[in-house]
């Protein structure tokens, strides 16, 4: 495919955001539907709550403090679960015992990007699954190393890097940049770094956005935009 028929989608997301998991599934469907366009996906960091300590917090206590009652939490989960089911996601909210700090997960996603687009995509999908379908603590270094191994990364390198402060500032800077761009919620899909689609939009909306931006790029209209 020609470069003119290729676009890049930067997905700003957090791996503990259920809407981001739903958005990832819908983006996959949209990409499959626009087979004539070569869509490159890059995952960008965002933290829903950077104040969570590195060891995480008890999720039940955390959710109660945030939403006020078990009833409210059940209502939120009940709204999300059928939407997930429609996308092939088996949300297991009750299995999640720890609300993790996701900074290390985002560092891992960054390193996966350096290993290649396919590796990064595999890793992000695996982290979503581990957190939401298996109740795994994705703030735990051993679990991150396992996810890296499954995604095809060099697990021994990851094991060495995680305890260090490698790329901590780089990830925090990226998160700050997203905030400065006005991104206050995720997922946010940035097409060709110029057009933003906010939230877990339905598949048709993503298809439409991809096609419109690809067509504008093919006409040479993006070069001087923004």
N, CA, C and O of each residue as an XYZ file, in Angstrom:
904
protein
N       0.836     -1.203      0.000
C       0.000      0.000      0.000
C       0.867      1.248      0.000
O       1.935      1.287      0.612
N       0.387      2.259     -0.696
C       1.175      3.488     -0.756
C       1.094      4.229      0.565
O       0.158      4.051      1.344
N       2.096      5.064      0.800
C       2.123      5.855      2.038
C       0.916      6.793      2.091
O       0.430      7.124      3.173
N       0.437      7.217      0.927
C      -0.717      8.121      0.875
C      -1.973      7.427      1.392
O      -2.908      8.081      1.856
N      -1.987      6.098      1.308
C      -3.148      5.358      1.773
C      -2.889      4.727      3.136
O      -3.474      3.702      3.486
N      -1.993      5.366      3.905
C      -1.674      4.895      5.254
C      -1.872      6.039      6.232
O      -1.515      7.182      5.944
N      -2.439      5.730      7.385
C      -2.562      6.760      8.420
C      -2.132      6.177      9.764
O      -2.144      4.963      9.969
N      -1.755      7.070     10.666
C      -1.357      6.670     12.005
C      -2.438      7.109     12.996
O      -2.923      8.240     12.960
N      -2.792      6.185     13.872
C      -3.739      6.490     14.948
C      -3.007      6.328     16.276
O      -2.588      5.228     16.637
N      -2.860      7.433     16.994
C      -2.295      7.382     18.340
C      -3.450      7.231     19.320
O      -4.350      8.070     19.365
N      -3.420      6.157     20.103
C      -4.494      5.921     21.070
C      -3.992      6.311     22.459
O      -3.122      5.653     23.029
N      -4.552      7.382     22.985
C      -4.208      7.810     24.346
C      -5.139      7.043     25.285
O      -6.358      7.200     25.218
N      -4.565      6.217     26.158
C      -5.416      5.371     26.993
C      -4.716      4.970     28.281
O      -3.512      5.170     28.448
N      -5.500      4.397     29.187
C      -4.951      3.813     30.411
C      -5.450      2.376     30.487
O      -6.613      2.101     30.192
N      -4.567      1.460     30.883
C      -4.931      0.036     30.865
C      -5.877     -0.358     31.995
O      -6.291     -1.515     32.065
N      -6.231      0.578     32.885
C      -7.248      0.286     33.893
C      -8.567      1.004     33.572
O      -9.449      1.105     34.425
N      -8.689      1.491     32.353
C      -9.907      2.167     31.912
C     -10.756      1.189     31.101
O     -10.357      0.804     30.002
N     -11.926      0.775     31.622
C     -12.738     -0.200     30.883
C     -13.186      0.316     29.519
O     -13.313     -0.452     28.566
N     -13.424      1.632     29.436
C     -13.834      2.208     28.151
C     -12.703      2.121     27.129
O     -12.957      2.037     25.928
N     -11.452      2.141     27.603
C     -10.307      2.010     26.699
C     -10.236      0.591     26.127
O      -9.891      0.402     24.961
N     -10.565     -0.401     26.956
C     -10.599     -1.790     26.499
C     -11.679     -1.942     25.424
O     -11.445     -2.550     24.380
N     -12.861     -1.383     25.690
C     -13.950     -1.414     24.703
C     -13.522     -0.674     23.434
O     -13.772     -1.133     22.320
N     -12.872      0.482     23.621
C     -12.396      1.267     22.474
C     -11.378      0.513     21.639
O     -11.374      0.617     20.412
N     -10.507     -0.253     22.307
C      -9.500     -1.043     21.590
C     -10.176     -2.092     20.700
O      -9.776     -2.291     19.553
N     -11.196     -2.755     21.235
C     -11.917     -3.776     20.466
C     -12.636     -3.158     19.260
O     -12.658     -3.729     18.170
N     -13.223     -1.979     19.487
C     -13.942     -1.311     18.390
C     -12.969     -0.796     17.338
O     -13.270     -0.833     16.145
N     -11.815     -0.321     17.767
C     -10.803      0.138     16.806
C     -10.333     -1.034     15.950
O     -10.158     -0.887     14.741
N     -10.128     -2.196     16.570
C      -9.731     -3.386     15.808
C     -10.748     -3.692     14.705
O     -10.378     -4.009     13.574
N     -12.032     -3.592     15.052
C     -13.089     -3.859     14.067
C     -13.064     -2.816     12.957
O     -13.234     -3.140     11.782
N     -12.853     -1.572     13.338
C     -12.816     -0.491     12.349
C     -11.644     -0.672     11.387
O     -11.785     -0.481     10.179
N     -10.486     -1.042     11.936
C      -9.292     -1.256     11.101
C      -9.533     -2.420     10.130
O      -9.141     -2.354      8.965
N     -10.177     -3.479     10.618
C     -10.470     -4.634      9.761
C     -11.435     -4.248      8.635
O     -11.376     -4.801      7.537
N     -12.323     -3.292      8.924
C     -13.335     -2.890      7.943
C     -12.785     -1.963      6.862
O     -13.368     -1.852      5.784
N     -11.664     -1.295      7.147
C     -11.075     -0.382      6.149
C      -9.802     -1.029      5.593
O      -8.715     -0.454      5.648
N      -9.965     -2.207      5.071
C      -8.814     -3.001      4.619
C      -7.978     -2.338      3.538
O      -6.818     -2.699      3.339
N      -8.565     -1.359      2.832
C      -7.826     -0.665      1.776
C      -6.929      0.437      2.337
O      -6.128      1.024      1.609
N      -7.067      0.714      3.638
C      -6.239      1.750      4.276
C      -5.305      1.074      5.273
O      -5.734      0.253      6.083
N      -4.043      1.424      5.204
C      -3.038      0.852      6.103
C      -2.996      1.686      7.379
O      -2.431      2.779      7.396
N      -3.600      1.159      8.450
C      -3.706      1.915      9.706
C      -2.618      1.463     10.686
O      -2.554      0.296     11.073
N      -1.776      2.403     11.070
C      -0.721      2.120     12.052
C      -1.189      2.635     13.416
O      -1.592      3.791     13.548
N      -1.132      1.772     14.419
C      -1.622      2.140     15.752
C      -0.449      2.278     16.717
O       0.426      1.415     16.784
N      -0.450      3.380     17.459
C       0.548      3.596     18.518
C      -0.201      3.909     19.808
O      -1.159      4.682     19.815
N       0.249      3.300     20.887
C      -0.410      3.495     22.181
C       0.337      4.537     23.001
O       1.551      4.457     23.187
N      -0.423      5.523     23.488
C       0.148      6.630     24.249
C      -0.366      6.610     25.682
O      -1.511      6.221     25.917
N       0.460      7.023     26.650
C       0.072      6.893     28.063
C      -0.867      7.970     28.587
O      -0.854      9.119     28.144
N      -1.673      7.551     29.541
C      -2.543      8.450     30.299
C      -2.785      7.759     31.634
O      -2.935      6.538     31.672
N      -2.827      8.503     32.714
C      -3.121      7.896     34.008
C      -4.402      8.480     34.579
O      -4.493      9.679     34.842
N      -5.389      7.614     34.765
C      -6.647      8.060     35.355
C      -6.420      8.561     36.772
O      -7.071      9.508     37.215
N      -5.485      7.915     37.491
C      -5.187      8.356     38.847
C      -3.709      8.137     39.168
O      -3.327      7.070     39.648
N      -2.873      9.155     38.902
C      -1.443      9.019     39.180
C      -1.110      9.062     40.669
O       0.036      8.835     41.054
N      -2.118      9.357     41.521
C      -1.856      9.460     42.962
C      -1.838      8.103     43.670
O      -1.442      8.011     44.832
N      -2.268      7.052     42.967
C      -2.232      5.715     43.581
C      -0.768      5.351     43.847
O       0.072      5.519     42.963
N      -0.449      4.857     45.044
C       0.948      4.520     45.350
C       1.460      3.370     44.483
O       0.661      2.612     43.933
N       2.788      3.229     44.354
C       3.362      2.187     43.492
C       2.852      0.783     43.825
O       2.723     -0.052     42.930
N       2.563      0.513     45.097
C       2.095     -0.823     45.476
C       0.603     -1.018     45.223
O       0.076     -2.114     45.414
N      -0.084      0.058     44.787
C      -1.508     -0.037     44.524
C      -2.341      0.150     45.776
O      -1.813      0.351     46.870
N      -3.654      0.080     45.600
C      -4.599      0.190     46.716
C      -5.606     -0.946     46.629
O      -5.832     -1.502     45.555
N      -6.209     -1.289     47.757
C      -7.303     -2.252     47.750
C      -8.412     -1.696     46.855
O      -8.904     -0.592     47.089
N      -8.804     -2.458     45.832
C      -9.720     -1.893     44.834
C     -11.101     -1.600     45.424
O     -11.719     -0.589     45.091
N     -11.576     -2.472     46.288
C     -12.905     -2.256     46.866
C     -12.928     -0.958     47.669
O     -13.840     -0.144     47.522
N     -11.930     -0.776     48.506
C     -11.845      0.460     49.295
C     -11.710      1.678     48.390
O     -12.317      2.723     48.625
N     -10.895      1.514     47.349
C     -10.647      2.613     46.414
C     -11.937      3.017     45.704
O     -12.244      4.203     45.585
N     -12.691      2.021     45.233
C     -13.938      2.296     44.511
C     -14.996      2.895     45.434
O     -15.752      3.777     45.027
N     -15.050      2.415     46.679
C     -16.008      2.967     47.643
C     -15.705      4.438     47.937
O     -16.611      5.267     48.025
N     -14.417      4.744     48.085
C     -14.015      6.130     48.350
C     -14.351      7.022     47.152
O     -14.677      8.199     47.311
N     -14.266      6.447     45.962
C     -14.483      7.223     44.739
C     -15.976      7.406     44.427
O     -16.406      8.489     44.030
N     -16.762      6.329     44.610
C     -18.161      6.368     44.167
C     -19.183      6.367     45.302
O     -20.371      6.585     45.064
N     -18.733      6.123     46.531
C     -19.613      6.332     47.680
C     -20.411      5.155     48.197
O     -20.715      5.105     49.389
N     -20.763      4.199     47.339
C     -21.566      3.068     47.814
C     -21.396      1.847     46.915
O     -21.041      1.961     45.742
N     -21.656      0.679     47.492
C     -21.621     -0.574     46.723
C     -22.659     -0.521     45.599
O     -22.417     -0.989     44.486
N     -23.821      0.060     45.917
C     -24.903      0.152     44.940
C     -24.461      0.919     43.697
O     -24.718      0.493     42.571
N     -23.800      2.044     43.911
C     -23.328      2.876     42.792
C     -22.284      2.115     41.967
O     -22.296      2.173     40.737
N     -21.386      1.407     42.647
C     -20.355      0.621     41.946
C     -21.016     -0.459     41.093
O     -20.633     -0.675     39.943
N     -22.026     -1.142     41.676
C     -22.731     -2.190     40.922
C     -23.423     -1.617     39.687
O     -23.436     -2.240     38.625
N     -23.990     -0.433     39.835
C     -24.675      0.219     38.701
C     -23.688      0.524     37.572
O     -23.986      0.317     36.395
N     -22.516      1.018     37.951
C     -21.488      1.351     36.949
C     -21.030      0.088     36.219
O     -20.921      0.073     34.993
N     -20.765     -0.963     36.983
C     -20.331     -2.226     36.375
C     -21.424     -2.812     35.480
O     -21.141     -3.341     34.405
N     -22.682     -2.710     35.937
C     -23.803     -3.267     35.175
C     -24.001     -2.534     33.843
O     -24.503     -3.106     32.875
N     -23.604     -1.276     33.812
C     -23.721     -0.507     32.565
C     -22.620     -0.898     31.575
O     -22.842     -0.929     30.364
N     -21.438     -1.193     32.105
C     -20.285     -1.486     31.248
C     -20.271     -2.933     30.750
O     -19.879     -3.197     29.613
N     -20.699     -3.865     31.603
C     -20.564     -5.298     31.278
C     -21.221     -5.711     29.960
O     -20.579     -6.403     29.171
N     -22.494     -5.313     29.679
C     -23.092     -5.718     28.398
C     -22.402     -5.105     27.186
O     -22.346     -5.719     26.120
N     -21.872     -3.877     27.354
C     -21.141     -3.247     26.245
C     -19.858     -4.033     25.971
O     -19.458     -4.205     24.819
N     -19.227     -4.500     27.032
C     -18.034     -5.329     26.877
C     -18.368     -6.649     26.220
O     -17.657     -7.115     25.329
N     -19.457     -7.248     26.669
C     -19.878     -8.541     26.119
C     -20.090     -8.458     24.612
O     -19.744     -9.377     23.870
N     -20.668     -7.337     24.173
C     -20.910     -7.132     22.740
C     -19.602     -7.084     21.948
O     -19.590     -7.345     20.745
N     -18.504     -6.749     22.625
C     -17.189     -6.668     21.963
C     -16.318     -7.897     22.269
O     -15.137     -7.931     21.923
N     -16.918     -8.905     22.924
C     -16.157    -10.114     23.232
C     -15.318    -10.014     24.494
O     -14.378    -10.787     24.679
N     -15.651     -9.063     25.367
C     -14.916     -8.881     26.626
C     -15.730     -9.479     27.776
O     -16.919     -9.193     27.917
N     -15.086    -10.301     28.589
C     -15.745    -10.844     29.782
C     -15.223    -10.086     31.004
O     -14.311    -10.549     31.691
N     -15.809     -8.921     31.265
C     -15.364     -8.141     32.419
C     -15.578     -8.937     33.706
O     -16.671     -9.449     33.944
N     -14.552     -9.042     34.523
C     -14.635     -9.748     35.809
C     -14.244     -8.765     36.909
O     -13.225     -8.936     37.578
N     -15.063     -7.740     37.083
C     -14.716     -6.665     38.023
C     -14.476     -7.173     39.445
O     -13.591     -6.684     40.148
N     -15.276     -8.161     39.860
C     -15.139     -8.677     41.228
C     -13.803     -9.386     41.457
O     -13.355     -9.533     42.595
N     -13.174     -9.823     40.367
C     -11.889    -10.529     40.494
C     -10.724     -9.563     40.697
O      -9.637     -9.974     41.103
N     -10.950     -8.281     40.414
C      -9.866     -7.295     40.533
C      -9.728     -6.882     41.996
O     -10.607     -6.213     42.540
N      -8.646     -7.273     42.622
C      -8.451     -6.996     44.048
C      -7.620     -5.738     44.304
O      -7.732     -5.116     45.360
N      -6.787     -5.370     43.328
C      -5.880     -4.228     43.505
C      -6.137     -3.163     42.441
O      -6.222     -3.467     41.251
N      -6.259     -1.919     42.882
C      -6.271     -0.784     41.951
C      -4.811     -0.368     41.795
O      -4.242      0.226     42.711
N      -4.186     -0.674     40.636
C      -2.750     -0.448     40.498
C      -2.402      0.969     40.047
O      -3.224      1.668     39.456
N      -1.177      1.374     40.336
C      -0.614      2.541     39.675
C      -0.095      2.038     38.325
O       0.642      1.053     38.275
N      -0.473      2.703     37.236
C      -0.172      2.172     35.900
C       1.093      2.745     35.261
O       1.352      2.494     34.084
N       1.882      3.508     36.014
C       3.078      4.109     35.422
C       4.015      3.044     34.838
O       4.510      3.203     33.722
N       4.257      1.976     35.572
C       5.168      0.933     35.079
C       4.591      0.204     33.868
O       5.326     -0.181     32.959
N       3.278      0.017     33.861
C       2.644     -0.602     32.688
C       2.855      0.273     31.457
O       3.101     -0.238     30.365
N       2.759      1.600     31.633
C       2.975      2.506     30.504
C       4.440      2.522     30.060
O       4.722      2.670     28.871
N       5.361      2.372     30.993
C       6.776      2.256     30.601
C       6.962      1.012     29.741
O       7.656      1.044     28.725
N       6.336     -0.081     30.158
C       6.436     -1.333     29.405
C       5.843     -1.182     28.002
O       6.406     -1.675     27.024
N       4.705     -0.498     27.916
C       4.067     -0.269     26.612
C       4.991      0.567     25.718
O       5.077      0.332     24.513
N       5.667      1.525     26.307
C       6.622      2.362     25.563
C       7.756      1.498     24.998
O       8.121      1.632     23.829
N       8.307      0.618     25.830
C       9.387     -0.267     25.371
C       8.893     -1.228     24.295
O       9.620     -1.552     23.356
N       7.655     -1.676     24.442
C       7.086     -2.571     23.431
C       6.987     -1.858     22.086
O       7.188     -2.467     21.035
N       6.674     -0.557     22.127
C       6.600      0.226     20.888
C       7.936      0.261     20.172
O       7.990      0.254     18.942
N       9.019      0.300     20.948
C      10.362      0.293     20.351
C      10.656     -1.056     19.706
O      11.475     -1.150     18.791
N       9.979     -2.104     20.191
C      10.189     -3.454     19.641
C       9.332     -3.687     18.397
O       9.529     -4.669     17.681
N       8.383     -2.788     18.142
C       7.559     -2.915     16.937
C       6.076     -2.744     17.223
O       5.598     -3.001     18.328
N       5.365     -2.304     16.197
C       3.927     -2.028     16.325
C       3.141     -3.271     16.750
O       2.270     -3.190     17.615
N       3.449     -4.418     16.142
C       2.726     -5.648     16.473
C       2.957     -6.054     17.924
O       2.036     -6.492     18.613
N       4.202     -5.902     18.380
C       4.538     -6.261     19.762
C       3.761     -5.370     20.731
O       3.209     -5.846     21.724
N       3.726     -4.079     20.430
C       3.012     -3.150     21.309
C       1.514     -3.461     21.349
O       0.894     -3.445     22.412
N       0.951     -3.741     20.188
C      -0.471     -4.079     20.142
C      -0.776     -5.345     20.930
O      -1.772     -5.405     21.651
N       0.073     -6.352     20.796
C      -0.122     -7.598     21.551
C      -0.046     -7.343     23.047
O      -0.852     -7.864     23.817
N       0.927     -6.538     23.451
C       1.118     -6.260     24.873
C      -0.086     -5.523     25.459
O      -0.596     -5.906     26.512
N      -0.536     -4.481     24.791
C      -1.670     -3.697     25.305
C      -2.902     -4.589     25.457
O      -3.595     -4.526     26.473
N      -3.169     -5.408     24.461
C      -4.314     -6.318     24.540
C      -4.174     -7.273     25.725
O      -5.142     -7.554     26.432
N      -2.956     -7.764     25.927
C      -2.725     -8.707     27.032
C      -2.909     -8.024     28.389
O      -3.466     -8.619     29.311
N      -2.448     -6.794     28.511
C      -2.608     -6.064     29.775
C      -4.083     -5.804     30.082
O      -4.513     -5.932     31.229
N      -4.854     -5.441     29.058
C      -6.292     -5.266     29.252
C      -6.932     -6.565     29.748
O      -7.715     -6.567     30.698
N      -6.579     -7.672     29.082
C      -7.137     -8.975     29.462
C      -6.778     -9.336     30.896
O      -7.637     -9.738     31.681
N      -5.495     -9.189     31.230
C      -5.026     -9.554     32.563
C      -5.767     -8.769     33.636
O      -6.201     -9.331     34.641
N      -5.907     -7.467     33.415
C      -6.557     -6.622     34.416
C      -8.052     -6.905     34.512
O      -8.564     -7.160     35.602
N      -8.755     -6.861     33.385
C     -10.209     -6.876     33.414
C     -10.852     -8.262     33.370
O     -11.946     -8.451     33.901
N     -10.185     -9.230     32.745
C     -10.794    -10.557     32.615
C     -10.213    -11.572     33.598
O     -10.856    -12.573     33.916
N      -8.988    -11.309     34.082
C      -8.335    -12.265     34.969
C      -8.076    -11.718     36.370
O      -7.672    -12.466     37.260
N      -8.306    -10.419     36.574
C      -8.109     -9.818     37.879
C      -6.659     -9.777     38.334
O      -6.374     -9.752     39.532
N      -5.738     -9.771     37.362
C      -4.303     -9.742     37.681
C      -3.881     -8.321     38.070
O      -4.361     -7.349     37.488
N      -2.997     -8.205     39.036
C      -2.465     -6.901     39.438
C      -1.391     -6.480     38.436
O      -0.260     -6.962     38.496
N      -1.747     -5.578     37.513
C      -0.798     -5.184     36.468
C       0.153     -4.084     36.940
O       0.857     -3.474     36.136
N       0.164     -3.839     38.251
C       1.198     -2.990     38.825
C       2.350     -3.833     39.351
O       3.409     -3.310     39.697
N       2.133     -5.139     39.408
C       3.136     -6.081     39.919
C       4.184     -6.370     38.849
O       3.841     -6.756     37.731
N       5.445     -6.187     39.183
C       6.509     -6.345     38.195
C       6.567     -7.755     37.598
O       6.818     -7.910     36.403
N       6.340     -8.766     38.411
C       6.381    -10.141     37.895
C       5.306    -10.351     36.830
O       5.528    -11.047     35.840
N       4.136     -9.740     37.045
C       3.040     -9.865     36.075
C       3.362     -9.097     34.788
O       3.021     -9.541     33.691
N       4.017     -7.950     34.933
C       4.414     -7.176     33.752
C       5.472     -7.919     32.935
O       5.439     -7.905     31.705
N       6.403     -8.562     33.625
C       7.430     -9.357     32.937
C       6.759    -10.502     32.171
O       7.130    -10.800     31.036
N       5.780    -11.133     32.796
C       5.053    -12.233     32.145
C       4.315    -11.727     30.905
O       4.336    -12.374     29.858
N       3.666    -10.571     31.029
C       2.949     -9.988     29.883
C       3.926     -9.673     28.755
O       3.626     -9.898     27.583
N       5.103     -9.148     29.118
C       6.128     -8.826     28.120
C       6.569    -10.088     27.383
O       6.708    -10.091     26.160
N       6.786    -11.155     28.144
C       7.213    -12.423     27.544
C       6.151    -12.928     26.554
O       6.472    -13.354     25.445
N       4.901    -12.871     26.973
C       3.802    -13.352     26.112
C       3.667    -12.510     24.851
O       3.245    -13.006     23.806
N       4.030    -11.228     24.955
C       3.913    -10.340     23.784
C       5.103    -10.477     22.833
O       5.106     -9.905     21.743
N       6.119    -11.248     23.259
C       7.286    -11.457     22.406
C       8.446    -10.540     22.690
O       9.357    -10.415     21.872
N       8.425     -9.888     23.855
C       9.538     -9.018     24.244
C      10.626     -9.829     24.946
O      10.408    -10.978     25.328
N      11.787     -9.222     25.108
C      12.874     -9.858     25.837
C      12.606     -9.663     27.330
O      12.872     -8.595     27.882
N      12.077    -10.704     27.975
C      11.639    -10.596     29.370
C      12.795    -10.277     30.311
O      12.601     -9.591     31.315
N      13.993    -10.763     30.002
C      15.130    -10.521     30.904
C      15.511     -9.042     30.910
O      15.908     -8.508     31.946
N      15.394     -8.383     29.763
C      15.671     -6.945     29.677
C      14.622     -6.169     30.478
O      14.953     -5.248     31.225
N      13.364     -6.551     30.314
C      12.269     -5.903     31.037
C      12.463     -6.063     32.542
O      12.254     -5.124     33.310
N      12.863     -7.254     32.945
C      13.080     -7.550     34.361
C      14.161     -6.649     34.960
O      14.095     -6.268     36.128
N      15.148     -6.322     34.141
C      16.233     -5.439     34.581
C      15.795     -3.984     34.622
O      16.167     -3.240     35.530
N      15.003     -3.582     33.635
C      14.608     -2.175     33.511
C      13.533     -1.737     34.504
O      13.570     -0.608     34.995
N      12.583     -2.610     34.801
C      11.440     -2.208     35.628
C      11.824     -1.614     36.990
O      11.256     -0.593     37.377
N      12.768     -2.218     37.733
C      13.110     -1.637     39.045
C      13.873     -0.318     38.951
O      13.996      0.403     39.940
N      14.384     -0.006     37.761
C      15.121      1.251     37.571
C      14.128      2.377     37.293
O      12.916      2.161     37.265
N      14.665      3.588     37.085
C      13.756      4.688     36.742
C      13.793      4.983     35.241
O      13.478      6.093     34.812
N      14.177      3.987     34.454
C      14.249      4.153     33.000
C      12.896      4.578     32.428
O      11.882      3.911     32.633
N      12.904      5.688     31.715
C      11.728      6.212     31.002
C      10.588      6.679     31.902
O       9.496      6.954     31.405
N      10.812      6.775     33.205
C       9.772      7.300     34.092
C       9.422      8.734     33.689
O       8.251      9.079     33.533
N      10.451      9.556     33.524
C      10.207     10.961     33.169
C       9.639     11.097     31.765
O       8.801     11.962     31.510
N      10.092     10.247     30.861
C       9.601     10.304     29.478
C       8.099     10.019     29.430
O       7.355     10.685     28.710
N       7.668      9.033     30.196
C       6.239      8.687     30.232
C       5.443      9.812     30.899
O       4.377     10.198     30.419
N       5.969     10.329     32.001
C       5.262     11.428     32.686
C       5.143     12.661     31.779
O       4.128     13.359     31.790
N       6.190     12.911     31.002
C       6.167     14.049     30.073
C       5.093     13.856     29.008
O       4.382     14.795     28.649
N       4.984     12.619     28.506
C       3.957     12.318     27.497
C       2.559     12.518     28.068
O       1.672     13.040     27.393
N       2.369     12.099     29.317
C       1.070     12.256     29.969
C       0.755     13.747     30.138
O      -0.378     14.175     29.917
N       1.759     14.530     30.530
C       1.582     15.982     30.674
C       1.238     16.630     29.335
O       0.412     17.541     29.268
N       1.873     16.154     28.285
C       1.612     16.678     26.942
C       0.162     16.435     26.549
O      -0.490     17.311     25.980
N      -0.341     15.237     26.856
C      -1.742     14.906     26.551
C      -2.679     15.866     27.281
O      -3.666     16.334     26.715
N      -2.361     16.153     28.539
C      -3.189     17.090     29.317
C      -3.162     18.483     28.708
O      -4.187     19.159     28.623
N      -1.970     18.903     28.285
C      -1.839     20.238     27.671
C      -2.602     20.330     26.352
O      -3.049     21.406     25.955
N      -2.743     19.202     25.688
C      -3.503     19.166     24.429
C      -5.007     19.198     24.685
O      -5.805     19.267     23.750
N      -5.382     19.146     25.955
C      -6.803     19.201     26.288
C      -7.449     17.847     26.463
O      -8.671     17.752     26.575
N      -6.634     16.779     26.488
C      -7.185     15.439     26.690
C      -7.408     15.232     28.186
O      -6.457     15.144     28.962
N      -8.669     15.157     28.573
C      -9.011     15.005     29.991
C      -9.637     13.641     30.275
O      -9.789     13.249     31.432
N      -9.997     12.931     29.224
C     -10.590     11.612     29.393
C     -10.119     10.688     28.292
O      -9.694     11.137     27.227
N     -10.196      9.397     28.554
C      -9.729      8.411     27.585
C     -10.789      7.322     27.394
O     -11.621      7.102     28.274
N     -10.758      6.632     26.225
C      -9.741      6.740     25.185
C      -9.905      7.995     24.327
O     -10.993      8.558     24.204
N      -8.790      8.405     23.745
C      -8.798      9.473     22.753
C      -7.984      8.981     21.564
O      -6.825      8.593     21.710
N      -8.602      9.001     20.386
C      -7.928      8.537     19.171
C      -7.465      9.756     18.374
O      -8.280     10.561     17.924
N      -6.156      9.882     18.206
C      -5.595     10.998     17.441
C      -5.190     10.491     16.058
O      -4.285      9.666     15.931
N      -5.859     10.984     15.039
C      -5.592     10.530     13.672
C      -4.624     11.493     12.992
O      -4.891     12.690     12.881
N      -3.513     10.959     12.546
C      -2.468     11.757     11.888
C      -2.032     12.936     12.751
O      -1.612     13.971     12.233
N      -2.133     12.774     14.072
C      -1.712     13.790     15.050
C      -2.446     15.115     14.875
O      -1.995     16.147     15.371
N      -3.589     15.087     14.164
C      -4.290     16.333     13.875
C      -5.766     16.311     14.278
O      -6.314     17.330     14.700
N      -6.407     15.144     14.145
C      -7.838     15.059     14.410
C      -8.099     14.107     15.564
O      -7.598     12.983     15.576
N      -8.883     14.558     16.535
C      -9.144     13.747     17.726
C     -10.568     13.209     17.725
O     -11.527     13.929     17.445
N     -10.680     11.923     18.044
C     -11.980     11.292     18.268
C     -11.994     10.890     19.736
O     -11.215     10.037     20.161
N     -12.878     11.504     20.504
C     -12.890     11.296     21.946
C     -13.864     10.194     22.348
O     -14.954     10.078     21.788
N     -13.456      9.390     23.322
C     -14.340      8.381     23.904
C     -14.395      7.088     23.110
O     -13.863      6.991     22.004
N     -15.059      6.089     23.706
C     -15.187      4.777     23.063
C     -16.313      4.840     22.033
O     -17.394      4.290     22.239
N     -16.038      5.515     20.932
C     -17.032      5.687     19.869
C     -17.395      4.336     19.253
O     -16.643      3.366     19.355
N     -18.574      4.296     18.609
C     -18.933      3.029     17.978
C     -18.076      2.804     16.729
O     -17.405      3.714     16.243
N     -18.117      1.595     16.236
C     -17.236      1.187     15.133
C     -17.437      2.071     13.899
O     -16.470      2.471     13.252
N     -18.701      2.371     13.577
C     -18.984      3.167     12.377
C     -18.364      4.560     12.460
O     -17.879      5.086     11.458
N     -18.378      5.157     13.653
C     -17.785      6.491     13.825
C     -16.275      6.437     13.604
O     -15.696      7.351     13.018
N     -15.642      5.366     14.074
C     -14.196      5.218     13.877
C     -13.869      4.960     12.403
O     -12.901      5.504     11.870
N     -14.681      4.132     11.755
C     -14.486      3.868     10.323
C     -14.584      5.171      9.543
O     -13.746      5.461      8.689
N     -15.616      5.951      9.845
C     -15.847      7.225      9.150
C     -14.660      8.168      9.347
O     -14.199      8.798      8.395
N     -14.169      8.263     10.585
C     -13.040      9.153     10.877
C     -11.789      8.710     10.124
O     -11.084      9.534      9.542
N     -11.519      7.408     10.137
C     -10.336      6.873      9.438
C     -10.425      7.166      7.946
O      -9.455      7.610      7.332
N     -11.602      6.911      7.368
C     -11.773      7.128      5.912
C     -11.632      8.611      5.553
O     -10.993      8.953      4.558
N     -12.230      9.484      6.362
C     -12.163     10.917      6.062
C     -10.730     11.443      6.136
O     -10.291     12.195      5.266
N     -10.007     11.039      7.183
C      -8.631     11.520      7.343
C      -7.721     10.924      6.266
O      -6.843     11.613      5.748
N      -7.927      9.647      5.927
C      -7.127      9.024      4.869
C      -7.370      9.719      3.532
O      -6.436      9.935      2.759
N      -8.624     10.067      3.263
C      -8.961     10.754      2.007
C      -8.338     12.149      1.976
O      -7.808     12.574      0.950
N      -8.403     12.860      3.104
C      -7.808     14.194      3.170
C      -6.293     14.120      2.986
O      -5.689     14.976      2.341
N      -5.694     13.085      3.564
C      -4.246     12.913      3.420
C      -3.886     12.619      1.968
O      -2.913     13.154      1.438
N      -4.679     11.766      1.336
C      -4.416     11.413     -0.057
C      -4.521     12.629     -0.979
O      -3.848     12.706     -2.007
N      -5.384     13.582     -0.589
C      -5.532     14.816     -1.402
C      -4.474     15.850     -1.039
O      -4.431     16.928     -1.632
N      -3.622     15.530     -0.069
C      -2.559     16.447      0.330
C      -3.030     17.595      1.208
O      -2.378     18.635      1.296
N      -4.171     17.391      1.856
C      -4.760     18.481      2.642
C      -4.243     18.536      4.081
O      -4.518     19.496      4.800
N      -3.506     17.524      4.498
C      -3.063     17.498      5.889
C      -1.692     18.126      6.111
O      -1.334     18.475      7.236
N      -0.940     18.263      5.049
C       0.442     18.706      5.178
C       0.597     20.051      5.861
O       1.547     20.272      6.611
N      -0.346     20.948      5.597
C      -0.250     22.283      6.179
C      -1.333     22.544      7.208
O      -1.518     23.675      7.659
N      -2.058     21.472      7.581
C      -3.115     21.620      8.565
C      -2.511     21.772      9.955
O      -1.356     21.416     10.187
N      -3.307     22.305     10.872
C      -2.887     22.435     12.262
C      -1.767     23.403     12.394
O      -1.283     23.639     13.501
